[in-house]
């Protein structure tokens, strides 16, 4: 049986460990210790991705969560009030996705303690998910025997199942103008910031349609108020469930920058990086049917949903793995107000145990 107190202790220990993207060494070491303490053999790659195998019957079930959190995630001091876990300071709790890590560990531990036949499993805990699923992208999936599984990395009410997510392209734009003294000879300059601003006012941004979004999230430029800025850099992205729409959106963004630069005698450089591909879990995928059946047995109404964000599942799907992304119930994701109910973590652990149970014929 899943033990709530032990599960909660595991989760609280995890969120107290600093785990910024790219700095997951300490939390990986802690999780590795927990897994090895359960008698599991753990493989850790150079990035600190972890793979642990749970002996059992049949084709293994992949159980996945990531170990990093968004900043600020240093010195988190969690508190539990009325069955809800929050951060007591100006830090992000890290329920995304450490609640998933804790649930997987507890679900597997409860299965092993129960004894008897159970399904084999492969546990994959990844790094750098929050900055583009870099850990999953570099993880060697040829090590896996699993062809299906679950990821615990979605918000909203427990019982949600993300069955589709978009592709993403990232843009790095550099606008080159001409410097001049802003007080003595401003007419000799070409203001790169003004060009960028003009481009932003003409390009489509935000929610483009029900499948497509776009955003410019970072702008850096200028050196002093008395100098016409000759360069500005911008970083942005576009996402879509439709590849043709994604291409069209990126082209529209690039065209806006090029047109604004050309009109003022400036130039622009644009670097486009394809981050990941869209996926959709087939409606008849056995893992989807199994997850929905177990959720119903637990008293939850399954809620298949389409997401606007990416996850490790995007990377696994590119390698022909069928993965259902389960909602963990955390709220106010990626903010210092993030919180999660203890019972939702417990529900996730119970779901893990149920998925590892051998179904009777």
MIFIDO-719689 format. One record per residue (C-alpha): residue number from 1; chain; x, y, z. Coordinates in steps of 0.02 Angstrom, whole numbers. Example, Ala and Ser with C-alpha at 12.3 -4.5 7.8 and 13.67 -1.06 7.14 Angstrom:
BEGIN
<seke 1 A <615 -225 390>>
<seke 2 A <684 -53 357>>
END
This chain:
BEGIN
<seke 1 A <0 0 0>>
<seke 2 A <54 178 -35>>
<seke 3 A <107 262 127>>
<seke 4 A <57 446 128>>
<seke 5 A <177 500 265>>
<seke 6 A <326 420 179>>
<seke 7 A <272 490 11>>
<seke 8 A <256 665 83>>
<seke 9 A <425 652 168>>
<seke 10 A <504 600 3>>
<seke 11 A <426 748 -87>>
<seke 12 A <475 875 46>>
<seke 13 A <654 811 45>>
<seke 14 A <660 830 -144>>
<seke 15 A <595 1009 -151>>
<seke 16 A <722 1063 -19>>
<seke 17 A <865 1018 -137>>
<seke 18 A <922 1156 -255>>
<seke 19 A <886 1091 -430>>
<seke 20 A <904 1226 -565>>
<seke 21 A <913 1168 -745>>
<seke 22 A <1093 1118 -776>>
<seke 23 A <1128 1099 -590>>
<seke 24 A <1038 936 -553>>
<seke 25 A <1190 843 -487>>
<seke 26 A <1140 851 -302>>
<seke 27 A <959 800 -329>>
<seke 28 A <1010 662 -449>>
<seke 29 A <1127 594 -314>>
<seke 30 A <985 599 -187>>
<seke 31 A <862 509 -301>>
<seke 32 A <994 382 -350>>
<seke 33 A <1020 345 -166>>
<seke 34 A <833 317 -142>>
<seke 35 A <823 198 -290>>
<seke 36 A <977 101 -240>>
<seke 37 A <907 90 -64>>
<seke 38 A <758 -1 -142>>
<seke 39 A <878 -128 -217>>
<seke 40 A <872 -57 -394>>
<seke 41 A <1021 -40 -510>>
<seke 42 A <1039 138 -574>>
<seke 43 A <1128 203 -729>>
<seke 44 A <1176 387 -729>>
<seke 45 A <1237 469 -889>>
<seke 46 A <1354 619 -908>>
<seke 47 A <1207 741 -898>>
<seke 48 A <1141 659 -737>>
<seke 49 A <990 578 -820>>
<seke 50 A <944 425 -718>>
<seke 51 A <883 255 -777>>
<seke 52 A <829 120 -654>>
<seke 53 A <755 -49 -698>>
<seke 54 A <623 -135 -593>>
<seke 55 A <623 -324 -624>>
<seke 56 A <454 -397 -662>>
<seke 57 A <345 -482 -792>>
<seke 58 A <316 -435 -972>>
<seke 59 A <369 -283 -1072>>
<seke 60 A <426 -145 -954>>
<seke 61 A <320 8 -921>>
<seke 62 A <414 173 -938>>
<seke 63 A <389 290 -788>>
<seke 64 A <457 464 -818>>
<seke 65 A <474 631 -729>>
<seke 66 A <604 769 -732>>
<seke 67 A <717 829 -591>>
<seke 68 A <741 1015 -627>>
<seke 69 A <635 1164 -578>>
<seke 70 A <621 1342 -642>>
<seke 71 A <706 1482 -545>>
<seke 72 A <702 1537 -408>>
<seke 73 A <724 1361 -339>>
<seke 74 A <864 1388 -213>>
<seke 75 A <832 1364 -28>>
<seke 76 A <651 1309 -45>>
<seke 77 A <568 1290 125>>
<seke 78 A <404 1195 100>>
<seke 79 A <259 1203 222>>
<seke 80 A <106 1092 233>>
<seke 81 A <-57 1176 282>>
<seke 82 A <-229 1094 273>>
<seke 83 A <-161 956 162>>
<seke 84 A <-80 1076 37>>
<seke 85 A <107 1099 8>>
<seke 86 A <173 1273 -30>>
<seke 87 A <338 1364 -24>>
<seke 88 A <353 1475 130>>
<seke 89 A <470 1597 44>>
<seke 90 A <493 1689 -120>>
<seke 91 A <539 1530 -212>>
<seke 92 A <456 1408 -332>>
<seke 93 A <398 1252 -241>>
<seke 94 A <450 1132 -380>>
<seke 95 A <293 1026 -382>>
<seke 96 A <323 1026 -569>>
<seke 97 A <390 893 -580>>
<seke 98 A <462 832 -415>>
<seke 99 A <288 776 -363>>
<seke 100 A <298 654 -508>>
<seke 101 A <468 592 -452>>
<seke 102 A <403 563 -276>>
<seke 103 A <246 475 -339>>
<seke 104 A <344 357 -450>>
<seke 105 A <465 313 -311>>
<seke 106 A <325 279 -187>>
<seke 107 A <220 182 -313>>
<seke 108 A <367 69 -356>>
<seke 109 A <416 50 -173>>
<seke 110 A <239 0 -125>>
<seke 111 A <235 -126 -268>>
<seke 112 A <398 -206 -214>>
<seke 113 A <343 -212 -32>>
<seke 114 A <179 -295 -79>>
<seke 115 A <273 -435 -165>>
<seke 116 A <201 -555 -290>>
<seke 117 A <195 -538 -480>>
<seke 118 A <200 -364 -555>>
<seke 119 A <245 -283 -719>>
<seke 120 A <425 -239 -754>>
<seke 121 A <466 -53 -762>>
<seke 122 A <600 66 -822>>
<seke 123 A <614 228 -724>>
<seke 124 A <686 378 -817>>
<seke 125 A <717 539 -723>>
<seke 126 A <781 675 -838>>
<seke 127 A <872 841 -821>>
<seke 128 A <854 1012 -904>>
<seke 129 A <673 984 -954>>
<seke 130 A <627 1163 -913>>
<seke 131 A <750 1234 -1040>>
<seke 132 A <699 1133 -1190>>
<seke 133 A <695 950 -1139>>
<seke 134 A <883 940 -1161>>
<seke 135 A <902 790 -1047>>
<seke 136 A <771 687 -1139>>
<seke 137 A <843 742 -1306>>
<seke 138 A <1013 674 -1258>>
<seke 139 A <952 520 -1165>>
<seke 140 A <998 359 -1253>>
<seke 141 A <829 275 -1278>>
<seke 142 A <913 124 -1359>>
<seke 143 A <940 69 -1178>>
<seke 144 A <752 50 -1156>>
<seke 145 A <648 -104 -1184>>
<seke 146 A <487 -9 -1144>>
<seke 147 A <379 46 -1288>>
<seke 148 A <244 132 -1185>>
<seke 149 A <228 222 -1020>>
<seke 150 A <174 374 -924>>
<seke 151 A <250 542 -883>>
<seke 152 A <195 645 -733>>
<seke 153 A <217 821 -798>>
<seke 154 A <52 909 -824>>
<seke 155 A <-46 1031 -718>>
<seke 156 A <-232 1045 -690>>
<seke 157 A <-346 927 -595>>
<seke 158 A <-286 750 -565>>
<seke 159 A <-362 639 -698>>
<seke 160 A <-308 745 -845>>
<seke 161 A <-210 655 -982>>
<seke 162 A <-113 756 -1109>>
<seke 163 A <-128 664 -1274>>
<seke 164 A <-54 795 -1391>>
<seke 165 A <73 936 -1385>>
<seke 166 A <142 1057 -1516>>
<seke 167 A <304 1078 -1611>>
<seke 168 A <414 1226 -1564>>
<seke 169 A <536 1336 -1659>>
<seke 170 A <645 1463 -1568>>
<seke 171 A <708 1625 -1643>>
<seke 172 A <862 1728 -1602>>
<seke 173 A <858 1896 -1691>>
<seke 174 A <995 2028 -1701>>
<seke 175 A <949 2198 -1773>>
<seke 176 A <1098 2299 -1834>>
<seke 177 A <1076 2488 -1844>>
<seke 178 A <1207 2627 -1831>>
<seke 179 A <1272 2712 -1674>>
<seke 180 A <1275 2902 -1654>>
<seke 181 A <1276 3030 -1515>>
<seke 182 A <1095 3050 -1463>>
<seke 183 A <1117 3233 -1414>>
<seke 184 A <1238 3295 -1546>>
<seke 185 A <1194 3200 -1706>>
<seke 186 A <1047 3082 -1681>>
<seke 187 A <1003 3095 -1867>>
<seke 188 A <1165 3004 -1908>>
<seke 189 A <1109 2850 -1811>>
<seke 190 A <992 2709 -1850>>
<seke 191 A <903 2657 -1691>>
<seke 192 A <901 2467 -1681>>
<seke 193 A <777 2469 -1537>>
<seke 194 A <653 2572 -1637>>
<seke 195 A <667 2450 -1781>>
<seke 196 A <634 2304 -1665>>
<seke 197 A <484 2394 -1590>>
<seke 198 A <412 2428 -1763>>
<seke 199 A <433 2245 -1809>>
<seke 200 A <345 2189 -1651>>
<seke 201 A <195 2300 -1685>>
<seke 202 A <168 2223 -1856>>
<seke 203 A <198 2037 -1827>>
<seke 204 A <65 1917 -1764>>
<seke 205 A <97 1870 -1582>>
<seke 206 A <3 1786 -1441>>
<seke 207 A <-132 1659 -1484>>
<seke 208 A <-136 1649 -1672>>
<seke 209 A <-270 1514 -1682>>
<seke 210 A <-325 1360 -1583>>
<seke 211 A <-166 1268 -1635>>
<seke 212 A <-35 1404 -1642>>
<seke 213 A <48 1529 -1524>>
<seke 214 A <196 1648 -1536>>
<seke 215 A <295 1756 -1417>>
<seke 216 A <446 1870 -1405>>
<seke 217 A <505 1847 -1227>>
<seke 218 A <677 1930 -1211>>
<seke 219 A <747 2094 -1278>>
<seke 220 A <921 2160 -1244>>
<seke 221 A <1003 2314 -1319>>
<seke 222 A <1076 2485 -1294>>
<seke 223 A <1225 2544 -1193>>
<seke 224 A <1184 2722 -1137>>
<seke 225 A <1044 2849 -1148>>
<seke 226 A <1154 2969 -1249>>
<seke 227 A <1195 2842 -1384>>
<seke 228 A <1081 2791 -1526>>
<seke 229 A <1084 2600 -1505>>
<seke 230 A <1163 2509 -1651>>
<seke 231 A <1112 2335 -1598>>
<seke 232 A <971 2245 -1510>>
<seke 233 A <944 2059 -1482>>
<seke 234 A <777 1971 -1464>>
<seke 235 A <730 1793 -1420>>
<seke 236 A <561 1718 -1457>>
<seke 237 A <467 1563 -1506>>
<seke 238 A <321 1494 -1604>>
<seke 239 A <223 1335 -1570>>
<seke 240 A <91 1242 -1668>>
<seke 241 A <10 1072 -1681>>
<seke 242 A <15 1095 -1870>>
<seke 243 A <187 1100 -1952>>
<seke 244 A <130 1207 -2099>>
<seke 245 A <57 1335 -1980>>
<seke 246 A <219 1336 -1880>>
<seke 247 A <322 1370 -2035>>
<seke 248 A <202 1508 -2089>>
<seke 249 A <206 1590 -1917>>
<seke 250 A <396 1592 -1909>>
<seke 251 A <405 1661 -2086>>
<seke 252 A <285 1801 -2037>>
<seke 253 A <393 1847 -1887>>
<seke 254 A <552 1848 -1989>>
<seke 255 A <470 1951 -2127>>
<seke 256 A <416 2083 -2002>>
<seke 257 A <594 2105 -1939>>
<seke 258 A <665 2110 -2115>>
<seke 259 A <538 2237 -2176>>
<seke 260 A <564 2353 -2027>>
<seke 261 A <753 2345 -2047>>
<seke 262 A <748 2373 -2235>>
<seke 263 A <635 2526 -2216>>
<seke 264 A <767 2613 -2109>>
<seke 265 A <923 2556 -2198>>
<seke 266 A <971 2430 -2065>>
<seke 267 A <1001 2243 -2069>>
<seke 268 A <941 2094 -1970>>
<seke 269 A <1007 1920 -1933>>
<seke 270 A <887 1781 -1884>>
<seke 271 A <933 1610 -1817>>
<seke 272 A <792 1482 -1810>>
<seke 273 A <809 1325 -1706>>
<seke 274 A <684 1182 -1714>>
<seke 275 A <665 1122 -1534>>
<seke 276 A <546 975 -1547>>
<seke 277 A <408 897 -1649>>
<seke 278 A <223 888 -1611>>
<seke 279 A <145 723 -1561>>
<seke 280 A <-26 647 -1537>>
<seke 281 A <-56 487 -1440>>
<seke 282 A <-169 371 -1543>>
<seke 283 A <-345 355 -1473>>
<seke 284 A <-327 166 -1471>>
<seke 285 A <-155 163 -1389>>
<seke 286 A <-157 24 -1257>>
<seke 287 A <-72 136 -1127>>
<seke 288 A <-208 268 -1148>>
<seke 289 A <-345 138 -1127>>
<seke 290 A <-258 65 -973>>
<seke 291 A <-231 234 -890>>
<seke 292 A <-412 283 -918>>
<seke 293 A <-473 117 -848>>
<seke 294 A <-368 135 -691>>
<seke 295 A <-423 315 -665>>
<seke 296 A <-605 262 -675>>
<seke 297 A <-571 123 -551>>
<seke 298 A <-499 255 -433>>
<seke 299 A <-656 360 -451>>
<seke 300 A <-591 491 -572>>
<seke 301 A <-663 539 -740>>
<seke 302 A <-518 535 -865>>
<seke 303 A <-497 699 -958>>
<seke 304 A <-396 682 -1120>>
<seke 305 A <-329 854 -1164>>
<seke 306 A <-221 943 -1292>>
<seke 307 A <-78 1047 -1223>>
<seke 308 A <5 1206 -1283>>
<seke 309 A <169 1161 -1198>>
<seke 310 A <304 1032 -1229>>
<seke 311 A <374 899 -1114>>
<seke 312 A <491 750 -1117>>
<seke 313 A <351 659 -1206>>
<seke 314 A <388 758 -1365>>
<seke 315 A <562 683 -1367>>
<seke 316 A <505 506 -1326>>
<seke 317 A <368 514 -1458>>
<seke 318 A <499 551 -1591>>
<seke 319 A <572 381 -1547>>
<seke 320 A <406 290 -1569>>
<seke 321 A <363 276 -1385>>
<seke 322 A <181 294 -1333>>
<seke 323 A <176 399 -1175>>
<seke 324 A <26 468 -1082>>
<seke 325 A <63 630 -987>>
<seke 326 A <-34 629 -823>>
<seke 327 A <-95 785 -732>>
<seke 328 A <-20 798 -557>>
<seke 329 A <-141 927 -488>>
<seke 330 A <-15 1064 -455>>
<seke 331 A <-76 1243 -476>>
<seke 332 A <3 1413 -513>>
<seke 333 A <141 1321 -606>>
<seke 334 A <313 1403 -618>>
<seke 335 A <270 1540 -496>>
<seke 336 A <313 1574 -314>>
<seke 337 A <129 1538 -277>>
<seke 338 A <139 1360 -343>>
<seke 339 A <55 1230 -234>>
<seke 340 A <-5 1050 -235>>
<seke 341 A <-123 947 -128>>
<seke 342 A <-44 800 -38>>
<seke 343 A <-189 688 -91>>
<seke 344 A <-150 720 -275>>
<seke 345 A <28 658 -254>>
<seke 346 A <-45 507 -164>>
<seke 347 A <-166 478 -308>>
<seke 348 A <-21 478 -430>>
<seke 349 A <76 352 -326>>
<seke 350 A <-78 241 -319>>
<seke 351 A <-95 253 -508>>
<seke 352 A <86 197 -527>>
<seke 353 A <52 46 -417>>
<seke 354 A <-106 4 -514>>
<seke 355 A <-15 16 -681>>
<seke 356 A <118 -105 -619>>
<seke 357 A <-12 -230 -560>>
<seke 358 A <-35 -383 -670>>
<seke 359 A <-207 -381 -751>>
<seke 360 A <-307 -541 -739>>
<seke 361 A <-360 -618 -903>>
END
